[in-house]
Amino acid sequence: MSALHYIDVPALRPGMYVQLELGWMDHPFPTNSFLIHSAAQIDVLRGLGLKQVRWDPRRSEAVAPAATATAPVQDAAASGRDPVATATAPEPAPAPRDMPALQRAAQVRCERHYAEAGRGWRDTVELLRTGRPTDAGARATAVARALIRQMLDTPDGSIRLITEAASDRGSAHVLNVTVLSLLLARQLGWSEAALAPLGVGALLHDVGKLDLPERVRHPDGHFTDLEHRLYREHVALGLAQARRMEVEAEALLVIAQHHEQADGSGFPLRLKLDRQAQGARIVALANRYDNLCNPAQASSTHTPHEALSLLYAQGQRRFDAQLLGAFVRMMGVYPPGSVVQLSDGRYALVASVNATHPLRPCVLVHDACAARGGPLPLELEHAPQSLAIRRSLKPAQLPCEVRLALAPGRRVAWFFDPTAAPPAQDTQP
């Protein structure tokens, strides 16, 4: 049950808490949900062409006239309650039995936002290809800022798995690296102002590959020396593109240094850790993790659990040790996308991280008794203590019918998980 109601925009007043049903790149406000502080903000809402918005009386400081509020988002009449009383009465927090519905709604919302960000990235590429670099730079900056708004709109949110059907091969790596980089920087306490150039640099870290022949965009064990040299040129090519795009200096450093390594064995300048920008160190780490999970050669794929273990075991000299430790804590013991078996024998797919209890993430459980409804979302944090993750598996180790039901993708993608935020902050059901 929702406590949200539709209200006519002319009836809005300062002190009312509203939520916008717009794409998060389609309005100038920092978040989709906010408390109205001034008449100027109401004028902006009118200027967007909105006739009604969703209003949350629980979080408002001002009350709307009874005649201006429409029926609540979930019809009160259907529950047999007085709709007039419902217009201002607070709703109880969702019961545990409602959590599967909240998890499914969060998944749909994440995948819609992910697809929107993917379109923004493809727009950036198209602008570059048609000779409009400054417009491409402006578009990349808008996408990065929108991603940051989305992340900050769910301050307690973490990382959610995006289904393969919702991800796009051309933009998946770019978005994965950007999302993971922003989340890590937020965990380190970066300000919103510092996050913006990091987001742009992460989005554009591989932009130089657009100028390379397709066959050398992704290194493999069969590259010749010439092909290795061509591949490494993508850093200089990307830096040149980004300068034409007129992006900030901090973003240029990310592009220039995202293949440098702490021990000085990286490229192109073999810079050691003390000469690397922290943003570049963050992106280098996120880039390596995603390349382990989503390599160009499918035979080299690691599960997220394996990739994190390998990164920690082999990356001590290649990456900033403090960042690496923070990254491992952020991703959890079982990162989203990991296939696991529970202590009761059932199989599951990790859907999102539990930052407070990393051993008890949210999982999608295959339950033969409820197979018709698909995998069941289960927050292990709220499950009996006796129910836990027993082990991590490769998808090939799953029984055939379980693998078909859980459908672990060949590619893994992540976005900002909003389920840790209060349910009333849901901007689009």
N, C-alpha and C positions, 0 to 999 in steps of 0.2 A: 504494500500500500504506500502511495506517495503522498507527501504533504504539499506538493506543488500544484499551483493553479494557474490558469491563463488569465491575464489581465490586459485590458486595453492600454496601449501606450499613453494616450492622453490622460489616463487616470493615475499614472505613476507620479510619485513624489519622492523627494530625498528621504532616505531612511528605509527604503524598501529594498529587499534583497532579490535580485533577478538572475535568471539563467537564460542564455541566448541559444536558440536552436539554429545556429549558423555554423558553417565551417570555421574552424579556429584561425583561418587566414583571411576571413571575410569581414573582419571588424577591427577597430583600432584599440579595443580594450585589452589590458594585459591578460585577462582570463575570461572564460565564458560565463563565470558566475561571480557576482560582485554586489556590494552594497552601494546603492546610488547615493552620492554625496552632494550633487548639485543639479540645478536645472539644466546646466550645459550638457551634462551626460544624457539627460532625457532628450534634449534637442538632437544629439548625435543618433540616438535610437530612432527618432523620427526620420532623420536624414538617411538612415539605412533602409527606409521603406517598410519598417516593421509596423504592423497593426496591433499585434499582441505579443507579449513575452510571457515566459513562465515566472511565477512569483512564489517565493518561499516565505510564508508568514512566520515560520519558526525562527528564521534567521534575520527577520526584519525588525527595525526599530520603529517603523511607522505602520499603521494599519490602513488598509484600503477601505473606501466606502463599500458596504455590502453589495450594492447594486453593480459595482464595476467588475467584480471578480466572477469569472465563469466557473463552471463545474471544475472540480479538481481533475488533475491529469488522469487519475483512475477514478471512475465515476462513483461517487459516494452513494448514489441512489441504489446501485447494485448491491450494496452491503446492508441496505435497510436503515441507514443512519440519516439523520437530518442534514441535507446538503448545506443549509445556512450555518448550522453549528460547525460543520466540517470545514468551512471556509477559513476559519481562524484557529481551530483547535489543533494543537501539536499532535503529530503521529508518533507512536512508539517506534523505537529502533527495530529493524527487521529481525525476526526470530531466526534462530539457526536453520530452521527448515527452509527459509527463504534464500539462503546463501547460494544454492545452485543457480537460482534465477539471477541473482546479482552477478555471479561469476560469468554467466552467459551474456548478460547485458554488457558487462565490462569488455568481454571479448569482442562483441560486435562493434562497440564504440572504438576500441583500439584499432581494429582492422579498418574501420572507415577512416580514421585519422591517418593511419599508416598509408593507405591508398592515396589520400589527399597529398601527403608529403611526397610520395612517389611521383605524382603528377607534377608537383612543383619542381622536382629535380629534372624530370624529362623536359619541362619547359625551359629550364636553364640550359640544358644541352642543346635544345633546338635553337635557342637564341645565339649560342656560340657558333653553331654550324651555319647560321644564316648571316654571320658577320655583324652581330650586335653585342659586342663584349660588355659594354657598360650596362646594357639592359640585363644581360645575363648575370652580372655581378649584383645588380639590384634585386633580381629574382632570387638568387642564392641567399642573399642577406635576409630577404623576407621569409624564406623557408626556414632558415636557421632561427630567426627570432620567433617564428610561430612554433617551432619545436620547443624552444625554451619556455614559451608561455604555457604550452601544454604540460611540460614537466613541472613547472612551478605551480600550475593549477592543482596539482595533486602532490602536495609537499611531502606526504608520507608514502607515496607510491614507490614501487620498485620496478622490476623488469617482468614483462609478460611475453609469453611465446605468441608469435603470429603464425597462423596456419599457412601452409605452403600455397594454398589456393588464393590467399589474400596478398601474398608477396609477389613482387615482380623481379625477375632475374636481373634486369638491367639496373635497377635501383637498389636491390636488396643489400649489397655490400656497402654502398655509400650510406644508406640509412642505418644499417647495423652499427657501423663505425661511429656515426654521428650520435646516435642514441646512447651507446655505451660510453662514449667520451663525455657527453654532457652529464650523464648520471654519475660517473666517477668524479668529475669536477665538482658537481654539487655536493657529493659526499665529503669532498675535501674542503668545502666551505667557500667555494668561489662565489663572487658577487655576480649579479645578473649582468652588469656591465662587462665583466671579464668573460662571461659565458658566450657573449655574442660573437666575438672574433674566433673563439675556439670552435663554435658551431659552424661558422663559415669555412674555416680551415679544414675541419673534418669532412664537410660536404665536398670540398674541392680537392681533397688530398690526392686523388687519382685522376684529376681532370686532364693531366698531360697524356694519359693513355689514349685519349680520343685522337691524338695525332700520331699514334703508332699503328703499324699494320696489326690486324687482328691476331695473327699467329704469335706475336711476341708480347701481348698484353698480360699474359699470365705465365710466369716462369714454371718450367718443369725440369725433370732430371735429364731431359734430352736436348736442352739448349746448347747450341754451339757458343764459343766465346763471342762471336759477333752478335748473336741473338741476345746474350746476356748484356752486352754493352748497349744494344738498342733498347732493351727493356729498362735499363737504368736511366736512360735518357728521359723517361717520363717525368722525373723530378724537375729537371730543368725546363722541359716543355710546359709542365703544369705551372711552374713559377712564372714563366713568360705569359701564359694565358691569364693567370690571376692578376698580374700587373696590368694587363689590358682591361681587365674587369674592374680595376680600381678598388680592390678590397683592402681592408686594413692591414697595417704592417704585421700585427700579431698573427693574422691568418696566413700571411705570406711565410712567416717562420714555420708554421705548422706544415705547410706544403713542402717547404725546402728541407725540413729535417725529419720527416716522418719515417724515413728508413735508416736514420742514424741509430747506433746502438751504444749502450753504456760503456762497453769496453773498447770503443773506437773501431769496431770491425764493420760498421755499417757503411752506407754510401749516401750521397756522393762525396762528402768531405771527410769521412772517418772522424767525426766529432765525438769526443768523449762526453760523459754525462754532464760535467760541469759547464760545457759550452752549448748545451741543448736547452731550448725553451721548454718550460714545463708543459705547455699545451702540446708541443710536438711529442714529448715523452708519453703523454696520455693517449694521443692518437696512435702512436706506434704500438702501444700495448693492445688497444682495441682492435687495430688492424691485424695484428698477429693472431689474436684469439679468433676473429671471424674467419681468417684464412685457414685456420686449423679446422674449424667447424664446416666451412663451406669452400673447400678448395676447388680449383678448376678441374682437377682430375678426381672424379668421384671415388676412385679406388683409394685415395689418400684421406678420405673423410674420417674425422674423429667425432665421437659424441661430445656434447658440451662438457660432460663430466670428465671424459678423457682429456679433452683439450685444456681444461683448467688445470688438471693434474700435471700434464706435460708442460704447460706454460710455467707452472710454479717450479717444477723440477729442473727444467732446462733454461729458464729465463733469468736466473739470478744474476748472471753477468751481462745479459743483453739488455735488461730493462732496469729502470729505477726501482730498487728493492722496496722502498716505501709505497710507491704507487702499485707495485705488484701485489703487496700484501693487502692494500685497500681494495684492489680489484677483486681478489679472491674472496674477501669478506662480502663485497657487494653482490657478487654472482651467487654466493651460497655454496654449500657443499654439493648440492645437486642443481646446477643451473637450469633455467627453462629450456625445454627440449630434450632433457635427459629421460631415458626410458628406465624404469625402476620396477622392482618387485617388492611388494609390501610384506610385512611379517605374517599376514594371514594368507599369503600365497597369491593374491591377486596382482595383476600387472597394471602399471599406470604410466602416464606421461606427465612430467613436471610442467605445469602451466605458468606458475609465477613464483617468485622468490618471497620468502618470509624473512625480512631483514632482522627481526627480533629473534626468531627461532630458525636458524638456517637449516637445521635438520628436519624441519617440519614445514615444507613448502605446500602450496596449493597444487593438487594433482588432478588429472583426469583419469578416473579408474574404470577399467573394463570389468564390468560385473555381468556375468552370464544371465543372472536373474532379471537384469534391467537392460539387456542388450538392445531392445527395440528403441529405447530412448537415446541411445548413444552413450559414450563415456560419461560418467557422473563426476561433476566437480566436487572435490573434497578438500577442505582445509584441514590438514593434519594437526594444525595448532588446536583445533576444536574437537579433534577425535580423541578417543580414549588413549591413554599413555601407552597401552599395550600394542596399539597399532602404529607401526613405524616403517621406515624404509629399510629393507633387508639388504638390498644390493642394487648396483647399477648394471644395466645390460646394454648390449648392442641390439638394434632393431631386429637383426637377423636371428637373434636368440629367442624371439617371441614365437609362441605358437601361431600358426598361420591365421586362425580366426581372430586372435587378439591383435596381430599386426594389422589386419584389415580394419578392425574396429578403431584402434587408436590412431592409425594412419600417421606414424612418425614420418615427417617429410625428409626428402633427400637434402633439402636446404633448411636452415634454421634462421628465423628472423625474430627480432625483439622490438618491443615498443614500451612506452611508459605505462605501467600498470596502475589504474586509478582505484582499484578496489580497496586500498587501505584508507582512502579518503572517506569522510562521512557520506552515507548514501545520498543525502540531500544535495550533494554537489554534483550529482550526475547531470550532465548537460544535455545528453540526448539518449533516450532509452533504447 
